[in-house]
Amino acid sequence: MTICYFDAFSGISGDMTVGALLDAGASFDQLREGLESLNTGARYEVEKTVRRGIAASKFRVHLPETPQKHRHLHHILEMIDRAPLSARAKSTASNVFQRLGEAEAQVHGVELRKVHFHEVGAADSIADIVGASLALDLLNIEEVHVSPVNVGSGTVNTEHGVLPVHAPAKANLLQGKPIYSRGPEMELTTPTGAALAVALG
């Protein structure tokens, strides 16, 4: 059995997850081909970088210049379903978005079908979630485990104004999960990263 273990000592985000899976051996060419089939208009690249003396891969999404649309969950799920991706990658990505949608619906007190995905509905977050799902499939990962998650501290700017780093949707996602806050006063775990950790782990 091939197991993936996410050691989230410095938090977790979508682009961090994709970059780590590329370093673990997932093919960037196959990943890019899959993401381009979503037709979001974004471009993708991977850049080799060094952080505190450790070599790593930075996954970058270059967004189209046209304003991005807010999307509902069903729009995103339809986009994933139409793409020529493996059944396993589609199922994984759809499950992550479902969990994220449920958390947002609870926060805003609306039905799931009425949830607007703001930052999360943008092309970069779609790329992060679908990209991570594709990479796990390319690596033939059968099981995912996640360490306790470092969420960070302080505040973050969102479409709803300045919120504590442990914003409501992320708090819903991580409810009952082992988390802690240590290190710099900043957001270490994003809603996208939390959704990946909870849905996959």
C-alpha positions in Angstrom: 0.0 0.0 0.0 1.3 3.5 -0.9 0.7 6.0 1.9 1.0 9.8 1.7 1.8 11.6 5.0 1.3 15.3 5.3 3.4 16.8 8.1 1.6 20.1 8.5 4.0 21.6 11.1 4.0 24.8 9.1 0.4 24.6 8.1 -1.1 23.5 4.8 -2.4 25.2 1.7 -3.4 24.1 -1.8 -0.2 25.3 -3.6 2.0 23.8 -0.9 0.3 20.5 -1.3 0.7 20.4 -5.1 4.3 21.5 -4.8 5.1 18.7 -2.3 3.4 16.1 -4.4 5.4 17.2 -7.5 8.5 16.8 -5.4 7.3 13.4 -4.4 7.4 12.4 -8.1 4.1 13.4 -9.7 4.6 14.4 -13.4 4.2 18.2 -13.9 3.5 17.7 -17.6 0.6 15.3 -16.9 -0.6 17.6 -14.1 -0.6 20.6 -16.4 -2.4 18.8 -19.1 -5.2 17.8 -16.7 -5.5 21.3 -15.3 -5.6 22.9 -18.8 -8.6 20.6 -19.6 -10.6 22.5 -17.1 -10.5 25.6 -19.4 -10.3 28.2 -16.7 -7.9 30.3 -18.8 -5.1 30.0 -16.2 -1.5 29.0 -16.9 0.6 26.8 -14.7 4.2 26.5 -13.9 6.5 24.9 -11.3 9.5 26.7 -10.0 12.4 25.2 -8.1 13.1 27.2 -4.9 15.1 26.9 -1.7 13.5 27.7 1.7 15.8 27.8 4.7 18.3 25.7 2.8 15.9 23.0 1.7 15.1 22.6 -2.1 11.4 22.5 -2.9 8.9 23.0 -5.8 6.7 26.1 -5.9 3.5 25.6 -7.9 2.3 28.7 -9.5 -1.0 29.6 -11.2 -1.1 32.6 -13.5 -4.7 33.9 -13.7 -6.3 35.3 -16.8 -6.5 39.1 -17.0 -10.3 39.1 -17.2 -12.1 39.4 -13.9 -12.8 36.0 -12.2 -16.3 34.9 -11.7 -17.8 33.8 -8.4 -18.9 30.2 -8.8 -21.5 28.0 -7.1 -20.6 24.4 -6.1 -22.5 22.9 -8.9 -20.6 25.0 -11.5 -17.3 23.7 -10.1 -18.5 20.1 -9.9 -19.8 20.2 -13.5 -16.4 21.7 -14.6 -14.6 18.8 -12.9 -17.0 16.2 -14.3 -16.6 17.5 -17.9 -12.8 17.3 -17.8 -11.0 14.3 -19.2 -9.6 13.3 -15.8 -9.5 9.9 -14.2 -12.6 8.8 -12.2 -10.5 8.7 -9.1 -9.1 12.3 -9.5 -12.6 13.6 -10.2 -14.1 11.9 -7.2 -11.3 13.2 -4.9 -11.6 16.8 -6.1 -15.4 16.7 -6.0 -15.3 15.4 -2.4 -12.9 18.2 -1.3 -15.2 20.9 -2.8 -18.2 19.2 -1.2 -16.7 19.5 2.2 -15.7 23.1 1.6 -19.2 23.9 0.3 -20.8 22.4 3.4 -18.5 24.4 5.7 -19.3 27.7 3.8 -23.1 26.9 3.8 -23.0 26.5 7.6 -21.2 29.8 8.1 -23.5 31.8 5.9 -26.7 30.0 6.9 -27.7 29.2 3.4 -28.5 26.1 1.4 -25.5 24.4 -0.2 -26.6 25.2 -3.7 -26.7 28.9 -2.9 -23.1 29.1 -1.6 -20.9 31.5 -3.6 -17.3 30.4 -3.7 -15.3 33.7 -3.5 -11.5 33.1 -3.1 -12.1 29.4 -3.2 -14.1 29.6 -6.5 -11.2 31.4 -8.2 -9.2 29.6 -10.8 -6.1 29.3 -8.6 -8.0 27.4 -5.8 -9.7 25.1 -8.4 -6.2 24.4 -9.7 -4.9 23.7 -6.2 -7.7 21.2 -5.3 -7.9 19.5 -8.7 -4.1 19.6 -9.0 -3.6 17.9 -5.6 -6.2 15.3 -6.6 -4.5 14.6 -9.9 -1.1 14.3 -8.3 -2.3 11.8 -5.7 -3.8 9.8 -8.5 -0.6 10.0 -10.6 1.4 8.8 -7.5 -1.1 6.0 -7.0 -1.6 7.0 -3.3 -4.0 4.6 -1.6 -4.2 6.3 1.8 -3.5 9.7 3.2 -2.6 10.6 6.8 -2.2 14.1 8.2 -0.4 15.3 11.3 -1.9 17.8 13.7 -2.3 21.0 11.7 -0.5 24.3 12.6 -3.2 26.9 11.8 -1.1 30.0 12.6 -2.5 33.1 14.3 -3.4 36.8 13.7 -5.8 38.1 11.1 -6.3 37.7 7.4 -8.0 40.0 4.7 -10.9 38.3 3.0 -13.9 39.4 0.8 -15.8 39.6 4.1 -13.3 42.0 5.7 -10.6 41.3 8.2 -11.1 38.0 10.0 -9.2 36.0 12.6 -6.8 33.5 10.9 -9.1 30.8 12.2 -11.9 32.1 10.0 -15.4 30.5 10.4 -15.3 28.1 7.4 -11.9 26.8 8.3 -13.0 26.5 11.9 -15.9 24.4 10.7 -13.7 22.2 8.6 -11.2 21.6 11.4 -13.7 21.1 14.2 -12.8 18.0 16.2 -9.4 17.7 14.4 -6.0 18.0 16.1 -4.8 21.6 15.6 -2.4 24.0 17.2 -1.0 27.5 16.7 2.8 28.1 16.9 5.3 30.3 15.1 4.8 33.6 13.2 1.6 35.6 13.5 0.2 34.8 10.1 -2.2 32.4 8.3 -0.4 29.1 8.0 -3.4 27.0 7.0 -5.8 28.2 4.3 -9.4 27.1 3.9 -8.3 25.2 0.7 -5.5 23.5 2.7 -7.9 22.6 5.5 -10.4 21.1 3.1 -7.7 19.0 1.5 -6.5 17.8 4.9 -10.0 16.9 6.2 -11.3 15.4 3.0 -8.2 13.3 2.2 -6.8 12.4 5.6 
